Amino acid sequence: MTTVAVVGLGLMGSSFALALKRARPDVVLVGSDPNPVVVRKALERDVISTANTDLSPVEMADLVMVAAPINALREVFAQVAFRAPGRTVSDMASTKAAVVEWAAAEGIDLVGGHPMCGKEQSGIDAADATMFEGAPWVLTRDEPAVVDLVKAVGAHPVLLDPIEHDRLVAGVSHAAFLLSVGYVLALAHAKDWPEASRLAAGGFRDMSRLAAGDPDMYAGVVRTNRASILEALDLVRKELDRLHRHLEADDPRLVELFEEARDVRERWAKGS
């Protein structure tokens, strides 16, 4: 019988535990979270069978899944290396190059991981056992025990080098968050925002969704992937400048850019 320790029982960690519990009832799930309220909820809701506010549960685990915030990972890796040397360790952080280096500094040969899914809500109260179904789950190397768990919760593994991962997600994920933040702040700082906010509906809801994400989590993300995110934002800025020029000149070719963007979006939605 395999024992899996989940370190960090927020949205991602608790969702993973619930999904694994449903798919593999034979797996023993233990957990850790520094917040005693979260630990109590995890036990009361039967998310895991054993939990504590320290990392003592990892000592009984065969595999450790770290779902702690990026800013806490260095200390978590140090504690895991001390309490559970030699165990297979993976993580769920949104950046990989720095995280893999931090783990290596503690003697952990990390199987870096990043499930490409989530919600704007955070915390155990938003946990969802179906969240990983059909989602890509990046892994930095092919470790059978981790691949097995990823598939068990309904995700499909994608092997990527840590640096390549960070470069790619800077565009499709991290820059999207910053664009959402910039859009919200631009409107909110306008003098007529109180009036405009009463008219905000579907368009605003879609564009602002990412800005509702956990600020501390994203602070860790942008700090550990700054160079790649800046490159992605530069590309977006060039396209915004091009749109601005066409609009300013009342250029009828502006519609061609709309059509190009729509075609790209439709092809992506169809998986092609």
ChimeraX attribute file (.defattr): number of C-alpha atoms within 10 A of each C-alpha:
attribute: neighborCount
match mode: 1-to-1
recipient: residues
	/A:1	7
	/A:2	12
	/A:3	16
	/A:4	25
	/A:5	28
	/A:6	30
	/A:7	29
	/A:8	27
	/A:9	29
	/A:10	23
	/A:11	21
	/A:12	29
	/A:13	27
	/A:14	27
	/A:15	25
	/A:16	28
	/A:17	28
	/A:18	23
	/A:19	25
	/A:20	24
	/A:21	20
	/A:22	15
	/A:23	16
	/A:24	14
	/A:25	10
	/A:26	12
	/A:27	14
	/A:28	20
	/A:29	23
	/A:30	26
	/A:31	32
	/A:32	28
	/A:33	23
	/A:34	15
	/A:35	14
	/A:36	14
	/A:37	10
	/A:38	22
	/A:39	24
	/A:40	15
	/A:41	15
	/A:42	25
	/A:43	16
	/A:44	11
	/A:45	11
	/A:46	14
	/A:47	26
	/A:48	24
	/A:49	13
	/A:50	16
	/A:51	26
	/A:52	20
	/A:53	18
	/A:54	16
	/A:55	22
	/A:56	18
	/A:57	23
	/A:58	28
	/A:59	17
	/A:60	16
	/A:61	21
	/A:62	18
	/A:63	21
	/A:64	25
	/A:65	24
	/A:66	27
	/A:67	27
	/A:68	23
	/A:69	20
	/A:70	24
	/A:71	16
	/A:72	12
	/A:73	18
	/A:74	15
	/A:75	13
	/A:76	22
	/A:77	22
	/A:78	16
	/A:79	17
	/A:80	24
	/A:81	18
	/A:82	14
	/A:83	16
	/A:84	20
	/A:85	14
	/A:86	14
	/A:87	18
	/A:88	19
	/A:89	26
	/A:90	25
	/A:91	25
	/A:92	24
	/A:93	21
	/A:94	27
	/A:95	26
	/A:96	28
	/A:97	18
	/A:98	16
	/A:99	22
	/A:100	20
	/A:101	16
	/A:102	18
	/A:103	24
	/A:104	13
	/A:105	13
	/A:106	17
	/A:107	15
	/A:108	21
	/A:109	16
	/A:110	22
	/A:111	22
	/A:112	27
	/A:113	32
	/A:114	21
	/A:115	23
	/A:116	17
	/A:117	15
	/A:118	16
	/A:119	16
	/A:120	13
	/A:121	15
	/A:122	16
	/A:123	16
	/A:124	20
	/A:125	14
	/A:126	14
	/A:127	24
	/A:128	18
	/A:129	19
	/A:130	15
	/A:131	22
	/A:132	24
	/A:133	16
	/A:134	14
	/A:135	18
	/A:136	18
	/A:137	21
	/A:138	26
	/A:139	27
	/A:140	23
	/A:141	18
	/A:142	13
	/A:143	13
	/A:144	9
	/A:145	12
	/A:146	22
	/A:147	19
	/A:148	12
	/A:149	18
	/A:150	25
	/A:151	17
	/A:152	18
	/A:153	25
	/A:154	20
	/A:155	22
	/A:156	19
	/A:157	23
	/A:158	17
	/A:159	16
	/A:160	18
	/A:161	14
	/A:162	21
	/A:163	15
	/A:164	14
	/A:165	20
	/A:166	25
	/A:167	19
	/A:168	15
	/A:169	19
	/A:170	26
	/A:171	19
	/A:172	11
	/A:173	16
	/A:174	25
	/A:175	21
	/A:176	20
	/A:177	22
	/A:178	17
	/A:179	17
	/A:180	19
	/A:181	18
	/A:182	14
	/A:183	15
	/A:184	17
	/A:185	13
	/A:186	11
	/A:187	15
	/A:188	14
	/A:189	10
	/A:190	10
	/A:191	9
	/A:192	10
	/A:193	14
	/A:194	12
	/A:195	9
	/A:196	12
	/A:197	12
	/A:198	8
	/A:199	10
	/A:200	11
	/A:201	9
	/A:202	9
	/A:203	8
	/A:204	15
	/A:205	10
	/A:206	10
	/A:207	16
	/A:208	20
	/A:209	16
	/A:210	20
	/A:211	20
	/A:212	15
	/A:213	17
	/A:214	14
	/A:215	10
	/A:216	11
	/A:217	16
	/A:218	19
	/A:219	13
	/A:220	17
	/A:221	22
	/A:222	20
	/A:223	14
	/A:224	20
	/A:225	21
	/A:226	14
	/A:227	13
	/A:228	21
	/A:229	25
	/A:230	15
	/A:231	15
	/A:232	20
	/A:233	18
	/A:234	13
	/A:235	13
	/A:236	16
	/A:237	12
	/A:238	11
	/A:239	13
	/A:240	12
	/A:241	12
	/A:242	14
	/A:243	16
	/A:244	13
	/A:245	13
	/A:246	16
	/A:247	13
	/A:248	9
	/A:249	10
	/A:250	10
	/A:251	11
	/A:252	9
	/A:253	10
	/A:254	16
	/A:255	11
	/A:256	10
	/A:257	14
	/A:258	11
	/A:259	11
	/A:260	11
	/A:261	11
	/A:262	12
	/A:263	12
	/A:264	11
	/A:265	12
	/A:266	12
	/A:267	10
	/A:268	10
	/A:269	9
	/A:270	7
	/A:271	7
	/A:272	7
